[in-house]
Amino acid sequence: MRRGLPERLYVDNGSSYRSNHLSLVCAKLGVALIHARPYRPQGKGKIERWFKTVRGQLLIRLTNDDTGSLEALNRRLWA
């Protein structure tokens, strides 16, 4: 990794983030796994804002363009 491991991993309460596997991986790497409070989007401001941007800009562009491949989709996302 370019900047090393994070000290903390802040995730929501989805089933994939509540798995024993993720807990074990974080423990082995020395990363604190922190779960956001359920039903509190205020605690996840940056990711909620990113989702708003995706819904408001990227999805509109994708419906108007033919992406054709995963590479084309990634180019659009990170443009």
Distance bins in CASP14 RR format, pairs under 12 A and 6 or more apart:
PFRMAT RR
TARGET T0000
AUTHOR 0000-0000-0000
RMODE 2
METHOD distances of the structure
MODEL  1
1 29 0 0 0 0 0 1 0 0 0 0 0
1 31 0 0 0 0 0 1 0 0 0 0 0
4 29 0 0 0 0 0 1 0 0 0 0 0
4 30 0 0 0 0 0 1 0 0 0 0 0
4 31 0 0 0 0 0 1 0 0 0 0 0
5 25 0 0 0 0 0 1 0 0 0 0 0
5 26 0 0 0 0 1 0 0 0 0 0 0
5 28 0 0 0 0 0 1 0 0 0 0 0
5 29 1 0 1 0 0 0 0 0 0 0 0
5 30 1 0 0 1 0 0 0 0 0 0 0
5 31 1 0 1 0 0 0 0 0 0 0 0
5 32 0 0 0 0 0 1 0 0 0 0 0
6 26 0 0 0 0 1 0 0 0 0 0 0
6 29 0 0 0 0 1 0 0 0 0 0 0
6 30 0 0 0 0 1 0 0 0 0 0 0
6 31 1 0 1 0 0 0 0 0 0 0 0
6 32 0 0 0 0 1 0 0 0 0 0 0
6 33 0 0 0 0 0 1 0 0 0 0 0
6 34 0 0 0 0 0 1 0 0 0 0 0
7 26 0 0 0 0 0 1 0 0 0 0 0
7 29 0 0 0 0 0 1 0 0 0 0 0
7 30 0 0 0 0 1 0 0 0 0 0 0
7 31 1 0 0 1 0 0 0 0 0 0 0
7 32 1 0 0 1 0 0 0 0 0 0 0
7 33 0 0 0 0 0 1 0 0 0 0 0
7 34 0 0 0 0 0 1 0 0 0 0 0
8 26 0 0 0 0 1 0 0 0 0 0 0
8 29 0 0 0 0 0 1 0 0 0 0 0
8 30 0 0 0 0 1 0 0 0 0 0 0
8 31 1 0 0 1 0 0 0 0 0 0 0
8 32 1 0 1 0 0 0 0 0 0 0 0
8 33 1 0 0 1 0 0 0 0 0 0 0
8 34 1 0 1 0 0 0 0 0 0 0 0
8 35 0 0 0 0 0 1 0 0 0 0 0
8 36 0 0 0 0 0 1 0 0 0 0 0
9 17 0 0 0 0 1 0 0 0 0 0 0
9 22 0 0 0 0 1 0 0 0 0 0 0
9 23 0 0 0 0 0 1 0 0 0 0 0
9 25 0 0 0 0 1 0 0 0 0 0 0
9 26 1 0 1 0 0 0 0 0 0 0 0
9 27 0 0 0 0 0 1 0 0 0 0 0
9 29 0 0 0 0 1 0 0 0 0 0 0
9 30 0 0 0 0 1 0 0 0 0 0 0
9 31 1 0 1 0 0 0 0 0 0 0 0
9 32 1 0 0 1 0 0 0 0 0 0 0
9 33 1 0 1 0 0 0 0 0 0 0 0
9 34 1 0 0 1 0 0 0 0 0 0 0
9 35 0 0 0 0 1 0 0 0 0 0 0
9 36 0 0 0 0 0 1 0 0 0 0 0
10 17 0 0 0 0 1 0 0 0 0 0 0
10 26 0 0 0 0 0 1 0 0 0 0 0
10 31 0 0 0 0 0 1 0 0 0 0 0
10 32 0 0 0 0 1 0 0 0 0 0 0
10 33 0 0 0 0 1 0 0 0 0 0 0
10 34 1 0 1 0 0 0 0 0 0 0 0
10 35 0 0 0 0 1 0 0 0 0 0 0
10 36 1 0 0 1 0 0 0 0 0 0 0
10 37 0 0 0 0 0 1 0 0 0 0 0
10 43 0 0 0 0 1 0 0 0 0 0 0
10 44 1 0 0 1 0 0 0 0 0 0 0
10 45 0 0 0 0 0 1 0 0 0 0 0
10 46 0 0 0 0 1 0 0 0 0 0 0
10 47 0 0 0 0 1 0 0 0 0 0 0
11 17 1 0 1 0 0 0 0 0 0 0 0
11 18 0 0 0 0 1 0 0 0 0 0 0
11 19 0 0 0 0 0 1 0 0 0 0 0
11 22 1 0 0 1 0 0 0 0 0 0 0
11 23 0 0 0 0 0 1 0 0 0 0 0
11 26 0 0 0 0 1 0 0 0 0 0 0
11 31 0 0 0 0 0 1 0 0 0 0 0
11 32 0 0 0 0 0 1 0 0 0 0 0
11 33 1 0 0 1 0 0 0 0 0 0 0
11 34 1 0 0 1 0 0 0 0 0 0 0
11 35 1 0 0 1 0 0 0 0 0 0 0
11 36 1 0 0 1 0 0 0 0 0 0 0
11 37 0 0 0 0 0 1 0 0 0 0 0
11 38 0 0 0 0 0 1 0 0 0 0 0
11 43 0 0 0 0 0 1 0 0 0 0 0
11 44 0 0 0 0 1 0 0 0 0 0 0
11 47 0 0 0 0 1 0 0 0 0 0 0
12 18 0 0 0 0 1 0 0 0 0 0 0
12 33 0 0 0 0 0 1 0 0 0 0 0
12 34 0 0 0 0 0 1 0 0 0 0 0
12 35 1 0 0 1 0 0 0 0 0 0 0
12 36 1 0 1 0 0 0 0 0 0 0 0
12 37 0 0 0 0 1 0 0 0 0 0 0
12 38 0 0 0 0 1 0 0 0 0 0 0
12 39 0 0 0 0 0 1 0 0 0 0 0
12 40 0 0 0 0 1 0 0 0 0 0 0
12 41 0 0 0 0 1 0 0 0 0 0 0
12 43 0 0 0 0 1 0 0 0 0 0 0
12 44 1 0 0 1 0 0 0 0 0 0 0
12 45 0 0 0 0 0 1 0 0 0 0 0
12 47 0 0 0 0 1 0 0 0 0 0 0
12 48 0 0 0 0 1 0 0 0 0 0 0
12 51 0 0 0 0 0 1 0 0 0 0 0
13 19 0 0 0 0 0 1 0 0 0 0 0
13 33 0 0 0 0 0 1 0 0 0 0 0
13 34 0 0 0 0 0 1 0 0 0 0 0
13 35 1 0 1 0 0 0 0 0 0 0 0
13 36 1 0 0 1 0 0 0 0 0 0 0
13 37 0 0 0 0 1 0 0 0 0 0 0
13 38 1 0 1 0 0 0 0 0 0 0 0
13 39 0 0 0 0 1 0 0 0 0 0 0
13 40 0 0 0 0 0 1 0 0 0 0 0
13 43 0 0 0 0 0 1 0 0 0 0 0
13 44 0 0 0 0 0 1 0 0 0 0 0
14 22 0 0 0 0 0 1 0 0 0 0 0
14 35 0 0 0 0 1 0 0 0 0 0 0
14 36 0 0 0 0 1 0 0 0 0 0 0
14 38 0 0 0 0 1 0 0 0 0 0 0
14 44 0 0 0 0 0 1 0 0 0 0 0
15 21 0 0 0 0 0 1 0 0 0 0 0
15 22 0 0 0 0 0 1 0 0 0 0 0
15 35 0 0 0 0 0 1 0 0 0 0 0
16 22 1 0 0 1 0 0 0 0 0 0 0
16 23 0 0 0 0 0 1 0 0 0 0 0
16 35 0 0 0 0 0 1 0 0 0 0 0
17 23 0 0 0 0 1 0 0 0 0 0 0
17 25 0 0 0 0 0 1 0 0 0 0 0
17 26 0 0 0 0 0 1 0 0 0 0 0
17 33 0 0 0 0 1 0 0 0 0 0 0
17 34 0 0 0 0 0 1 0 0 0 0 0
17 35 1 0 0 1 0 0 0 0 0 0 0
17 36 0 0 0 0 1 0 0 0 0 0 0
17 38 0 0 0 0 0 1 0 0 0 0 0
17 44 0 0 0 0 0 1 0 0 0 0 0
18 33 0 0 0 0 1 0 0 0 0 0 0
18 35 1 0 0 1 0 0 0 0 0 0 0
18 36 0 0 0 0 0 1 0 0 0 0 0
18 38 0 0 0 0 0 1 0 0 0 0 0
19 25 0 0 0 0 1 0 0 0 0 0 0
19 26 0 0 0 0 0 1 0 0 0 0 0
19 33 0 0 0 0 0 1 0 0 0 0 0
19 35 0 0 0 0 0 1 0 0 0 0 0
20 26 0 0 0 0 0 1 0 0 0 0 0
20 27 0 0 0 0 0 1 0 0 0 0 0
20 33 0 0 0 0 0 1 0 0 0 0 0
21 27 0 0 0 0 0 1 0 0 0 0 0
21 28 0 0 0 0 0 1 0 0 0 0 0
21 33 0 0 0 0 0 1 0 0 0 0 0
22 28 0 0 0 0 0 1 0 0 0 0 0
22 29 0 0 0 0 0 1 0 0 0 0 0
22 31 0 0 0 0 1 0 0 0 0 0 0
22 33 1 0 0 1 0 0 0 0 0 0 0
22 34 0 0 0 0 0 1 0 0 0 0 0
22 35 0 0 0 0 0 1 0 0 0 0 0
23 29 0 0 0 0 0 1 0 0 0 0 0
23 30 0 0 0 0 0 1 0 0 0 0 0
23 31 0 0 0 0 0 1 0 0 0 0 0
23 32 0 0 0 0 0 1 0 0 0 0 0
23 33 1 0 1 0 0 0 0 0 0 0 0
23 34 0 0 0 0 0 1 0 0 0 0 0
23 35 0 0 0 0 0 1 0 0 0 0 0
24 30 0 0 0 0 0 1 0 0 0 0 0
24 31 0 0 0 0 0 1 0 0 0 0 0
24 33 0 0 0 0 1 0 0 0 0 0 0
25 31 0 0 0 0 1 0 0 0 0 0 0
25 33 0 0 0 0 1 0 0 0 0 0 0
26 32 1 0 0 1 0 0 0 0 0 0 0
26 33 1 0 1 0 0 0 0 0 0 0 0
26 34 0 0 0 0 1 0 0 0 0 0 0
26 35 0 0 0 0 0 1 0 0 0 0 0
27 33 1 0 0 1 0 0 0 0 0 0 0
34 43 0 0 0 0 0 1 0 0 0 0 0
34 44 0 0 0 0 0 1 0 0 0 0 0
35 43 0 0 0 0 0 1 0 0 0 0 0
35 44 0 0 0 0 0 1 0 0 0 0 0
36 42 0 0 0 0 1 0 0 0 0 0 0
36 43 1 0 1 0 0 0 0 0 0 0 0
36 44 1 0 1 0 0 0 0 0 0 0 0
36 45 0 0 0 0 1 0 0 0 0 0 0
36 46 0 0 0 0 0 1 0 0 0 0 0
36 47 0 0 0 0 1 0 0 0 0 0 0
36 48 0 0 0 0 0 1 0 0 0 0 0
37 43 1 0 0 1 0 0 0 0 0 0 0
37 44 0 0 0 0 1 0 0 0 0 0 0
38 44 0 0 0 0 0 1 0 0 0 0 0
40 48 0 0 0 0 0 1 0 0 0 0 0
41 47 0 0 0 0 1 0 0 0 0 0 0
41 48 1 0 1 0 0 0 0 0 0 0 0
41 49 0 0 0 0 1 0 0 0 0 0 0
41 51 0 0 0 0 1 0 0 0 0 0 0
41 52 0 0 0 0 0 1 0 0 0 0 0
42 48 0 0 0 0 1 0 0 0 0 0 0
42 49 0 0 0 0 0 1 0 0 0 0 0
43 49 0 0 0 0 0 1 0 0 0 0 0
44 50 0 0 0 0 1 0 0 0 0 0 0
44 51 0 0 0 0 1 0 0 0 0 0 0
44 52 0 0 0 0 0 1 0 0 0 0 0
45 51 0 0 0 0 1 0 0 0 0 0 0
45 52 0 0 0 0 1 0 0 0 0 0 0
45 53 0 0 0 0 0 1 0 0 0 0 0
46 52 0 0 0 0 0 1 0 0 0 0 0
46 53 0 0 0 0 0 1 0 0 0 0 0
47 53 0 0 0 0 0 1 0 0 0 0 0
47 54 0 0 0 0 0 1 0 0 0 0 0
48 54 0 0 0 0 0 1 0 0 0 0 0
48 55 0 0 0 0 0 1 0 0 0 0 0
49 55 0 0 0 0 0 1 0 0 0 0 0
49 56 0 0 0 0 0 1 0 0 0 0 0
50 56 0 0 0 0 0 1 0 0 0 0 0
50 57 0 0 0 0 0 1 0 0 0 0 0
50 58 0 0 0 0 0 1 0 0 0 0 0
50 77 0 0 0 0 0 1 0 0 0 0 0
51 57 0 0 0 0 0 1 0 0 0 0 0
51 58 0 0 0 0 0 1 0 0 0 0 0
51 59 0 0 0 0 0 1 0 0 0 0 0
52 58 0 0 0 0 0 1 0 0 0 0 0
52 59 0 0 0 0 0 1 0 0 0 0 0
53 59 0 0 0 0 1 0 0 0 0 0 0
53 60 0 0 0 0 0 1 0 0 0 0 0
53 61 0 0 0 0 0 1 0 0 0 0 0
53 77 0 0 0 0 0 1 0 0 0 0 0
54 60 0 0 0 0 1 0 0 0 0 0 0
54 61 0 0 0 0 0 1 0 0 0 0 0
54 62 0 0 0 0 1 0 0 0 0 0 0
54 73 0 0 0 0 0 1 0 0 0 0 0
54 76 0 0 0 0 0 1 0 0 0 0 0
54 77 0 0 0 0 1 0 0 0 0 0 0
54 78 0 0 0 0 0 1 0 0 0 0 0
55 61 0 0 0 0 0 1 0 0 0 0 0
55 62 0 0 0 0 0 1 0 0 0 0 0
55 63 0 0 0 0 0 1 0 0 0 0 0
56 62 0 0 0 0 0 1 0 0 0 0 0
56 63 0 0 0 0 0 1 0 0 0 0 0
57 63 0 0 0 0 0 1 0 0 0 0 0
57 64 0 0 0 0 0 1 0 0 0 0 0
57 76 0 0 0 0 0 1 0 0 0 0 0
57 77 0 0 0 0 0 1 0 0 0 0 0
57 79 0 0 0 0 0 1 0 0 0 0 0
58 64 0 0 0 0 0 1 0 0 0 0 0
58 65 0 0 0 0 0 1 0 0 0 0 0
58 67 0 0 0 0 0 1 0 0 0 0 0
58 73 0 0 0 0 1 0 0 0 0 0 0
58 74 0 0 0 0 0 1 0 0 0 0 0
58 75 0 0 0 0 0 1 0 0 0 0 0
58 76 1 0 0 1 0 0 0 0 0 0 0
58 77 1 0 0 1 0 0 0 0 0 0 0
58 78 0 0 0 0 0 1 0 0 0 0 0
58 79 0 0 0 0 1 0 0 0 0 0 0
59 65 0 0 0 0 0 1 0 0 0 0 0
59 67 0 0 0 0 0 1 0 0 0 0 0
59 73 0 0 0 0 0 1 0 0 0 0 0
59 76 0 0 0 0 0 1 0 0 0 0 0
59 77 0 0 0 0 0 1 0 0 0 0 0
60 76 0 0 0 0 0 1 0 0 0 0 0
61 67 0 0 0 0 1 0 0 0 0 0 0
61 72 0 0 0 0 0 1 0 0 0 0 0
61 73 0 0 0 0 0 1 0 0 0 0 0
61 75 0 0 0 0 0 1 0 0 0 0 0
61 76 1 0 0 1 0 0 0 0 0 0 0
61 77 0 0 0 0 1 0 0 0 0 0 0
61 79 0 0 0 0 1 0 0 0 0 0 0
62 68 0 0 0 0 0 1 0 0 0 0 0
62 72 0 0 0 0 1 0 0 0 0 0 0
62 73 1 0 0 1 0 0 0 0 0 0 0
62 74 0 0 0 0 0 1 0 0 0 0 0
62 75 0 0 0 0 0 1 0 0 0 0 0
62 76 1 0 0 1 0 0 0 0 0 0 0
62 77 0 0 0 0 1 0 0 0 0 0 0
62 79 0 0 0 0 0 1 0 0 0 0 0
63 76 0 0 0 0 0 1 0 0 0 0 0
64 76 0 0 0 0 0 1 0 0 0 0 0
65 72 0 0 0 0 1 0 0 0 0 0 0
65 73 0 0 0 0 1 0 0 0 0 0 0
65 75 0 0 0 0 0 1 0 0 0 0 0
65 76 1 0 0 1 0 0 0 0 0 0 0
65 79 0 0 0 0 0 1 0 0 0 0 0
66 72 0 0 0 0 1 0 0 0 0 0 0
66 73 0 0 0 0 0 1 0 0 0 0 0
66 76 0 0 0 0 0 1 0 0 0 0 0
67 73 1 0 1 0 0 0 0 0 0 0 0
67 74 0 0 0 0 1 0 0 0 0 0 0
67 75 0 0 0 0 1 0 0 0 0 0 0
67 76 1 0 0 1 0 0 0 0 0 0 0
67 77 0 0 0 0 1 0 0 0 0 0 0
67 79 0 0 0 0 0 1 0 0 0 0 0
68 74 0 0 0 0 0 1 0 0 0 0 0
68 75 0 0 0 0 0 1 0 0 0 0 0
68 76 0 0 0 0 0 1 0 0 0 0 0
69 75 0 0 0 0 1 0 0 0 0 0 0
69 76 0 0 0 0 0 1 0 0 0 0 0
70 76 0 0 0 0 0 1 0 0 0 0 0
70 77 0 0 0 0 0 1 0 0 0 0 0
71 77 0 0 0 0 0 1 0 0 0 0 0
71 78 0 0 0 0 0 1 0 0 0 0 0
72 78 0 0 0 0 0 1 0 0 0 0 0
72 79 0 0 0 0 0 1 0 0 0 0 0
73 79 0 0 0 0 0 1 0 0 0 0 0
END
